[in-house]
Structure formats: C-alpha cells, structure tokens
Amino acid sequence: MRKILLAVHEARQEALEVAVRLAFDLRSAGLAVGVLDTEHEALVATGIGDVEVVSHAEGAADGFELAVVLGGDGTILRASEVCRGTETPVLGVNLGHVGFLAEADVEDLQDVVDCVVGRTYTVEERLTVDVCVVVDGEVVATNWALNEASVEKAARERMLEVVVEIDDRPVSRWGCDGLVCATPTGSTAYNFSAGGPIVWPEVQALLLVPISAHALFARPLVVSPSSVLAVEVVGERSSGVLWCDGRRAAELPVGARVEVRRSEVPARLARLHAAPFADRLVRKFDLPVAGWRGAAEERRG
C-alpha cells in the first residue's frame, strides 16, 4: 500500500485541522497515512483517525512515498531531518509567512491531493552541506544543513573574532556578530537577511556572508560547490555557537574550527508545478513588476 507521511506544525490549530482533512482525502483514495510521534497526540485530539506513528528521527521516513508538510519553512526543515538519507521527498504546504520552501498554499489543498493521488508531482534534488566542529585536532561534533550553517557569537556584549579559510587558504579575519555558510536553497533565508545574494536553486555553489562585520572587506562570497569553507574562532575571550538550519546547535570555544563542505546526501523536494524560480521570487516577496512588457512583446513576435 502507498504510504504518505504528514508533518504538521502542531502548535497551530489550522495546521492540525488541515491535516485531518488531508488524511481523510488520502485514505479515501486508498493511501495509508503516517504521522510523527511528536505530533500524534495533538492530531488524535483533532480527529485524525487511524494512522501509522513514526518516530521523529533521521531516516524514519524510509518506506513512505512522500512527506507532506503543513506549516512554514521551519516545519519543512524539521521534516527534512526525518527524510534525510531516504528516497522520500518533501512537499510543503505553506501555512506560515513567506514559506519559500513550500510548493503550495493551503488554498491549493485539493490540487495537492490530486497530485499526490495521481503521482503527477516531480522531484528535484537540492544541495546540502556537511558540517563538522574540530577542537584541538579532534572532531567533537558533526551535523548537516539544507539552508545554512551559521557561526554566531555566544555573548551579546562581545564580538566574535574569526578567521575565514577557503580551500586551505586564509581569506580574512573579522570581528563580527557571526557569519552564514549557505546553500542556494538557503540563499532566500538567513543568507538573504544578512545581505547575501539570492542564488537560483539549480546553481551549484556555496555562499559565505559575514554578519555585521567590523571590517573594510566583508563582502558576501560565492564559491565552488567543491570548496571547503572553514571558520576558526580566535581571540582571547571569543566564543561562539554553531547553528545548523537554526535548529541544531554546538558550542564553539576559543580555538574551535568549523568546516563546511558539500554533502553527498542531497535533499529531495517535490514540485507540483514547473514554474520558473523568478515567478516564485516575485510571488513570495511580493515584488513590484508593474510595467513589464515582456509577455506582450513575445505575443507580437
């Protein structure tokens, strides 16, 4: 039997109610439904009915055809952990604010049901990064990220002193609030807020953006996807914290070294429509495009 995993922002009543409707429609079409154990109680109270319960652990989505996420980008990032290393793609239905990772809005729920039941969605792979923390020559933590790995200062009143290295060569030393090592997928997230460039998701690259750096040269950098980015915490009293997708953290004492490189395990995102990325950019950020005459010129041709 085909199985669909639902991941829900359990603190939002709207998401719970939409999940109940979606589960009913999927079961009516002959599909089985699973939910995460962290959300099961709230969904049962909302009337989800008979579902398979899956532990919230990396790779737990194995065996499911698709994970449908009801929430914002944070919920999608959480679901991507469960799908990590499996063939299960993630399909986001936005109930948040911008929801850049989402493929559909809640108003499109019937279209989502039709595409899932009819298997008319497509799947694209997105670059992710592996991250490791080295202290005194020993790897003390490993992690990964779909959007970004950010190195941030641990104390609000003190700058973070870092030396940045790319491909075993030092590039610059900054006193800063931190820096963001992002993927193209994450270029519209923290990277965007920090002043980094927006990169089309099919571009293969890594991004590095300083946050509030006290330096003459503190420009965003776009490097090869095969490059290795390294950040060393220096200074006598400087300490920091590593965040992966804003969800998983590791402490960075003075002397800690963070290495970020392309992962061999991509993220898999389901697409309902083959709309250009530029259209998504305009829609999500509500960009002004009045006066554009391209379509009219094309019709004349």
TAFEN-V625779 format. One record per pair of residues at least 4 apart in sequence whose C-alpha atoms are under 8 Angstrom apart, sorted by sequence separation. I is the first residue (numbers start at 1). GAP is how many residues later the second one is. D is the distance in whole Angstrom. If there is no record, write none. Layout:
I | GAP | D
I | GAP | D
This chain:
12 | 4 | 7
13 | 4 | 6
14 | 4 | 6
15 | 4 | 6
16 | 4 | 6
17 | 4 | 6
18 | 4 | 6
19 | 4 | 6
20 | 4 | 6
21 | 4 | 6
22 | 4 | 6
23 | 4 | 6
24 | 4 | 6
25 | 4 | 6
26 | 4 | 7
27 | 4 | 5
35 | 4 | 7
36 | 4 | 6
37 | 4 | 8
39 | 4 | 6
40 | 4 | 6
41 | 4 | 6
42 | 4 | 6
43 | 4 | 6
44 | 4 | 5
56 | 4 | 7
71 | 4 | 6
72 | 4 | 6
73 | 4 | 6
74 | 4 | 6
75 | 4 | 6
76 | 4 | 6
77 | 4 | 7
78 | 4 | 7
79 | 4 | 6
80 | 4 | 6
83 | 4 | 8
95 | 4 | 8
104 | 4 | 6
105 | 4 | 7
108 | 4 | 6
109 | 4 | 6
110 | 4 | 6
111 | 4 | 6
112 | 4 | 6
113 | 4 | 6
114 | 4 | 6
115 | 4 | 6
116 | 4 | 7
134 | 4 | 5
135 | 4 | 6
145 | 4 | 6
155 | 4 | 8
165 | 4 | 5
166 | 4 | 6
182 | 4 | 6
183 | 4 | 6
184 | 4 | 8
186 | 4 | 7
187 | 4 | 5
188 | 4 | 5
189 | 4 | 7
190 | 4 | 6
191 | 4 | 6
192 | 4 | 5
199 | 4 | 7
214 | 4 | 8
223 | 4 | 7
234 | 4 | 6
243 | 4 | 6
244 | 4 | 5
252 | 4 | 6
275 | 4 | 7
276 | 4 | 7
277 | 4 | 6
278 | 4 | 6
279 | 4 | 6
280 | 4 | 6
281 | 4 | 6
282 | 4 | 5
283 | 4 | 7
293 | 4 | 6
294 | 4 | 6
295 | 4 | 6
296 | 4 | 6
297 | 4 | 6
10 | 5 | 7
26 | 5 | 5
27 | 5 | 6
35 | 5 | 6
43 | 5 | 5
44 | 5 | 7
55 | 5 | 6
70 | 5 | 7
71 | 5 | 7
83 | 5 | 6
94 | 5 | 6
104 | 5 | 8
115 | 5 | 5
116 | 5 | 7
134 | 5 | 4
135 | 5 | 7
144 | 5 | 8
153 | 5 | 7
165 | 5 | 4
166 | 5 | 7
182 | 5 | 6
186 | 5 | 7
187 | 5 | 6
188 | 5 | 8
191 | 5 | 5
192 | 5 | 6
213 | 5 | 6
233 | 5 | 7
243 | 5 | 6
244 | 5 | 6
252 | 5 | 8
275 | 5 | 7
281 | 5 | 8
282 | 5 | 5
9 | 6 | 6
10 | 6 | 6
26 | 6 | 7
27 | 6 | 7
54 | 6 | 7
61 | 6 | 8
69 | 6 | 7
70 | 6 | 8
83 | 6 | 7
115 | 6 | 6
133 | 6 | 6
134 | 6 | 6
153 | 6 | 7
154 | 6 | 8
164 | 6 | 6
165 | 6 | 5
191 | 6 | 7
192 | 6 | 7
233 | 6 | 7
243 | 6 | 5
281 | 6 | 8
282 | 6 | 8
8 | 7 | 6
9 | 7 | 7
26 | 7 | 7
54 | 7 | 8
69 | 7 | 6
83 | 7 | 8
132 | 7 | 7
133 | 7 | 6
134 | 7 | 7
153 | 7 | 5
163 | 7 | 7
164 | 7 | 6
165 | 7 | 7
233 | 7 | 7
242 | 7 | 5
243 | 7 | 7
282 | 7 | 8
8 | 8 | 7
94 | 8 | 5
104 | 8 | 8
132 | 8 | 8
133 | 8 | 5
152 | 8 | 7
163 | 8 | 8
164 | 8 | 6
210 | 8 | 6
241 | 8 | 7
242 | 8 | 5
92 | 9 | 7
93 | 9 | 5
94 | 9 | 7
132 | 9 | 6
133 | 9 | 6
163 | 9 | 6
164 | 9 | 6
182 | 9 | 6
187 | 9 | 7
209 | 9 | 8
210 | 9 | 7
241 | 9 | 6
242 | 9 | 6
23 | 10 | 6
69 | 10 | 7
80 | 10 | 7
92 | 10 | 4
93 | 10 | 6
94 | 10 | 6
95 | 10 | 7
132 | 10 | 4
163 | 10 | 4
180 | 10 | 7
181 | 10 | 8
187 | 10 | 7
188 | 10 | 6
209 | 10 | 7
210 | 10 | 7
241 | 10 | 5
242 | 10 | 7
8 | 11 | 7
79 | 11 | 7
91 | 11 | 7
92 | 11 | 5
93 | 11 | 5
94 | 11 | 5
95 | 11 | 6
131 | 11 | 6
132 | 11 | 6
162 | 11 | 6
163 | 11 | 6
180 | 11 | 6
187 | 11 | 5
188 | 11 | 8
196 | 11 | 8
209 | 11 | 4
240 | 11 | 6
241 | 11 | 5
67 | 12 | 8
91 | 12 | 6
92 | 12 | 7
93 | 12 | 5
94 | 12 | 6
130 | 12 | 8
131 | 12 | 5
161 | 12 | 7
162 | 12 | 6
187 | 12 | 6
196 | 12 | 8
208 | 12 | 6
209 | 12 | 6
240 | 12 | 5
6 | 13 | 7
40 | 13 | 7
93 | 13 | 6
130 | 13 | 6
131 | 13 | 5
161 | 13 | 6
162 | 13 | 7
196 | 13 | 6
207 | 13 | 7
208 | 13 | 5
239 | 13 | 6
240 | 13 | 6
76 | 14 | 7
130 | 14 | 4
131 | 14 | 8
160 | 14 | 8
161 | 14 | 5
162 | 14 | 8
180 | 14 | 8
184 | 14 | 7
185 | 14 | 8
195 | 14 | 7
207 | 14 | 6
208 | 14 | 7
239 | 14 | 5
240 | 14 | 8
129 | 15 | 5
130 | 15 | 7
160 | 15 | 6
161 | 15 | 7
184 | 15 | 5
185 | 15 | 8
194 | 15 | 7
207 | 15 | 5
238 | 15 | 8
239 | 15 | 5
35 | 16 | 7
37 | 16 | 6
67 | 16 | 8
76 | 16 | 6
93 | 16 | 8
128 | 16 | 7
129 | 16 | 5
159 | 16 | 6
160 | 16 | 5
184 | 16 | 6
185 | 16 | 5
194 | 16 | 7
206 | 16 | 6
207 | 16 | 6
238 | 16 | 6
33 | 17 | 8
34 | 17 | 5
35 | 17 | 6
36 | 17 | 6
37 | 17 | 6
38 | 17 | 8
128 | 17 | 6
129 | 17 | 7
159 | 17 | 5
160 | 17 | 6
184 | 17 | 5
194 | 17 | 6
205 | 17 | 7
206 | 17 | 5
237 | 17 | 7
33 | 18 | 5
34 | 18 | 4
35 | 18 | 5
36 | 18 | 5
37 | 18 | 5
38 | 18 | 7
128 | 18 | 5
131 | 18 | 7
159 | 18 | 6
160 | 18 | 6
184 | 18 | 8
191 | 18 | 7
205 | 18 | 6
206 | 18 | 6
236 | 18 | 7
32 | 19 | 7
33 | 19 | 6
34 | 19 | 6
35 | 19 | 6
36 | 19 | 6
37 | 19 | 6
127 | 19 | 7
128 | 19 | 7
129 | 19 | 8
184 | 19 | 7
205 | 19 | 5
206 | 19 | 5
233 | 19 | 7
235 | 19 | 7
32 | 20 | 8
34 | 20 | 7
36 | 20 | 6
72 | 20 | 8
126 | 20 | 8
184 | 20 | 7
187 | 20 | 8
204 | 20 | 7
205 | 20 | 4
233 | 20 | 7
234 | 20 | 6
61 | 21 | 6
62 | 21 | 7
67 | 21 | 7
69 | 21 | 7
71 | 21 | 7
72 | 21 | 8
73 | 21 | 8
184 | 21 | 7
204 | 21 | 6
206 | 21 | 8
233 | 21 | 5
234 | 21 | 6
59 | 22 | 7
60 | 22 | 5
61 | 22 | 5
65 | 22 | 8
66 | 22 | 5
67 | 22 | 6
68 | 22 | 6
69 | 22 | 6
70 | 22 | 6
71 | 22 | 6
72 | 22 | 5
183 | 22 | 7
184 | 22 | 7
233 | 22 | 5
20 | 23 | 7
58 | 23 | 5
59 | 23 | 5
60 | 23 | 7
65 | 23 | 6
66 | 23 | 5
67 | 23 | 5
68 | 23 | 5
69 | 23 | 5
70 | 23 | 5
71 | 23 | 5
72 | 23 | 6
73 | 23 | 7
153 | 23 | 8
183 | 23 | 5
184 | 23 | 8
197 | 23 | 7
232 | 23 | 6
233 | 23 | 5
19 | 24 | 8
24 | 24 | 8
57 | 24 | 7
58 | 24 | 4
59 | 24 | 5
62 | 24 | 5
64 | 24 | 6
65 | 24 | 8
66 | 24 | 6
67 | 24 | 6
68 | 24 | 6
69 | 24 | 6
70 | 24 | 6
71 | 24 | 5
72 | 24 | 4
153 | 24 | 6
182 | 24 | 6
183 | 24 | 6
196 | 24 | 6
232 | 24 | 6
233 | 24 | 6
23 | 25 | 7
57 | 25 | 5
58 | 25 | 7
59 | 25 | 5
61 | 25 | 7
62 | 25 | 7
63 | 25 | 8
66 | 25 | 7
68 | 25 | 7
70 | 25 | 6
71 | 25 | 6
72 | 25 | 7
76 | 25 | 7
152 | 25 | 6
153 | 25 | 6
181 | 25 | 7
182 | 25 | 5
195 | 25 | 8
232 | 25 | 4
16 | 26 | 7
20 | 26 | 7
56 | 26 | 6
58 | 26 | 6
59 | 26 | 6
62 | 26 | 7
72 | 26 | 8
73 | 26 | 5
76 | 26 | 8
152 | 26 | 4
181 | 26 | 6
182 | 26 | 6
231 | 26 | 6
232 | 26 | 6
4 | 27 | 7
6 | 27 | 7
16 | 27 | 6
20 | 27 | 6
58 | 27 | 8
59 | 27 | 6
61 | 27 | 7
72 | 27 | 5
73 | 27 | 7
151 | 27 | 5
152 | 27 | 7
180 | 27 | 8
181 | 27 | 5
230 | 27 | 7
231 | 27 | 5
2 | 28 | 8
3 | 28 | 6
4 | 28 | 6
5 | 28 | 6
6 | 28 | 6
7 | 28 | 6
20 | 28 | 5
73 | 28 | 6
150 | 28 | 7
151 | 28 | 5
180 | 28 | 6
181 | 28 | 7
230 | 28 | 5
231 | 28 | 7
1 | 29 | 8
2 | 29 | 5
3 | 29 | 5
4 | 29 | 5
5 | 29 | 5
6 | 29 | 5
7 | 29 | 7
10 | 29 | 6
17 | 29 | 7
19 | 29 | 7
20 | 29 | 8
73 | 29 | 7
150 | 29 | 6
151 | 29 | 7
179 | 29 | 7
180 | 29 | 5
230 | 29 | 4
1 | 30 | 7
2 | 30 | 6
3 | 30 | 6
4 | 30 | 6
5 | 30 | 6
6 | 30 | 7
16 | 30 | 7
72 | 30 | 7
150 | 30 | 4
179 | 30 | 5
180 | 30 | 6
229 | 30 | 6
230 | 30 | 6
1 | 31 | 7
3 | 31 | 7
5 | 31 | 8
8 | 31 | 7
149 | 31 | 6
150 | 31 | 6
179 | 31 | 4
180 | 31 | 7
228 | 31 | 7
229 | 31 | 5
7 | 32 | 8
10 | 32 | 7
148 | 32 | 7
149 | 32 | 5
178 | 32 | 6
179 | 32 | 5
228 | 32 | 6
229 | 32 | 6
10 | 33 | 8
148 | 33 | 5
149 | 33 | 6
177 | 33 | 8
178 | 33 | 5
228 | 33 | 5
89 | 34 | 7
148 | 34 | 4
176 | 34 | 7
177 | 34 | 5
178 | 34 | 7
227 | 34 | 7
228 | 34 | 8
147 | 35 | 6
148 | 35 | 6
176 | 35 | 6
177 | 35 | 6
178 | 35 | 8
226 | 35 | 7
227 | 35 | 8
147 | 36 | 6
176 | 36 | 5
177 | 36 | 7
225 | 36 | 8
226 | 36 | 7
146 | 37 | 7
147 | 37 | 8
176 | 37 | 4
225 | 37 | 6
147 | 38 | 6
148 | 38 | 6
175 | 38 | 6
176 | 38 | 6
146 | 39 | 7
147 | 39 | 4
174 | 39 | 6
175 | 39 | 5
146 | 40 | 7
147 | 40 | 7
174 | 40 | 7
175 | 40 | 7
174 | 41 | 6
147 | 42 | 7
148 | 42 | 8
148 | 43 | 8
174 | 44 | 8
181 | 48 | 8
19 | 51 | 7
18 | 52 | 8
129 | 54 | 7
15 | 55 | 6
128 | 55 | 7
5 | 56 | 7
15 | 56 | 6
127 | 56 | 7
206 | 56 | 8
127 | 57 | 8
127 | 58 | 8
5 | 59 | 6
126 | 59 | 7
3 | 60 | 8
4 | 60 | 6
5 | 60 | 8
7 | 60 | 7
167 | 60 | 6
168 | 60 | 8
3 | 61 | 5
4 | 61 | 6
5 | 61 | 6
6 | 61 | 6
7 | 61 | 6
8 | 61 | 6
9 | 61 | 6
166 | 61 | 7
167 | 61 | 5
2 | 62 | 7
3 | 62 | 6
4 | 62 | 5
5 | 62 | 5
6 | 62 | 5
7 | 62 | 5
8 | 62 | 5
9 | 62 | 5
166 | 62 | 6
167 | 62 | 7
2 | 63 | 7
3 | 63 | 7
4 | 63 | 6
5 | 63 | 6
6 | 63 | 6
7 | 63 | 6
8 | 63 | 6
9 | 63 | 8
166 | 63 | 5
4 | 64 | 7
6 | 64 | 8
165 | 64 | 6
166 | 64 | 6
164 | 65 | 7
165 | 65 | 5
9 | 66 | 6
164 | 66 | 6
165 | 66 | 6
8 | 67 | 7
164 | 67 | 5
7 | 68 | 7
163 | 68 | 6
164 | 68 | 7
77 | 69 | 8
162 | 69 | 6
163 | 69 | 5
162 | 70 | 5
163 | 70 | 7
162 | 71 | 5
163 | 71 | 7
7 | 72 | 6
161 | 72 | 6
162 | 72 | 5
160 | 73 | 7
161 | 73 | 5
162 | 73 | 8
161 | 74 | 6
126 | 75 | 7
126 | 76 | 8
201 | 76 | 8
127 | 77 | 7
161 | 77 | 6
200 | 77 | 7
160 | 78 | 5
159 | 79 | 7
160 | 79 | 7
181 | 79 | 7
15 | 80 | 7
158 | 80 | 7
160 | 80 | 7
155 | 84 | 8
153 | 85 | 8
154 | 85 | 6
155 | 85 | 8
31 | 86 | 8
153 | 86 | 6
154 | 86 | 4
22 | 87 | 8
26 | 87 | 7
153 | 87 | 4
154 | 87 | 6
25 | 88 | 7
29 | 88 | 7
100 | 88 | 7
152 | 88 | 5
153 | 88 | 6
151 | 89 | 7
152 | 89 | 5
151 | 90 | 6
152 | 90 | 6
22 | 91 | 7
26 | 91 | 7
151 | 91 | 5
152 | 91 | 8
150 | 92 | 6
151 | 92 | 6
149 | 93 | 7
150 | 93 | 5
149 | 94 | 6
150 | 94 | 6
149 | 95 | 4
150 | 95 | 8
148 | 96 | 6
149 | 96 | 6
150 | 96 | 8
147 | 97 | 8
148 | 97 | 5
149 | 97 | 8
147 | 98 | 6
145 | 99 | 5
146 | 99 | 7
144 | 100 | 7
145 | 100 | 6
143 | 101 | 7
143 | 105 | 8
141 | 109 | 7
149 | 111 | 8
133 | 119 | 8
136 | 119 | 7
144 | 119 | 8
135 | 120 | 7
136 | 120 | 8
135 | 121 | 5
146 | 121 | 7
134 | 122 | 6
135 | 122 | 6
133 | 123 | 7
134 | 123 | 5
133 | 124 | 6
134 | 124 | 6
133 | 125 | 5
134 | 125 | 8
132 | 126 | 6
133 | 126 | 7
131 | 127 | 7
132 | 127 | 5
131 | 128 | 6
132 | 128 | 7
131 | 129 | 5
130 | 130 | 6
131 | 130 | 7
129 | 131 | 6
130 | 131 | 5
129 | 132 | 5
130 | 132 | 6
129 | 133 | 4
130 | 133 | 5
128 | 134 | 6
129 | 134 | 5
127 | 135 | 7
128 | 135 | 5
127 | 136 | 7
128 | 136 | 8
128 | 137 | 7
127 | 138 | 8
128 | 138 | 6
127 | 139 | 5
128 | 139 | 7
126 | 140 | 5
127 | 140 | 7
125 | 141 | 6
126 | 141 | 5
125 | 142 | 6
126 | 142 | 6
125 | 143 | 5
126 | 143 | 7
124 | 144 | 6
125 | 144 | 6
123 | 145 | 6
124 | 145 | 5
123 | 146 | 6
124 | 146 | 6
123 | 147 | 4
124 | 147 | 7
122 | 148 | 6
123 | 148 | 6
121 | 149 | 6
122 | 149 | 5
121 | 150 | 6
122 | 150 | 7
121 | 151 | 5
120 | 152 | 7
121 | 152 | 8
115 | 157 | 7
112 | 160 | 8
103 | 167 | 8
77 | 168 | 7
103 | 168 | 6
104 | 168 | 8
103 | 169 | 7
89 | 178 | 8
90 | 178 | 6
91 | 178 | 6
89 | 179 | 5
90 | 179 | 5
91 | 179 | 5
85 | 180 | 6
88 | 180 | 7
89 | 180 | 5
90 | 180 | 6
91 | 180 | 7
84 | 181 | 8
85 | 181 | 8
87 | 181 | 8
89 | 181 | 6
84 | 183 | 7
100 | 184 | 7
99 | 185 | 8
98 | 186 | 6
80 | 187 | 7
98 | 187 | 7
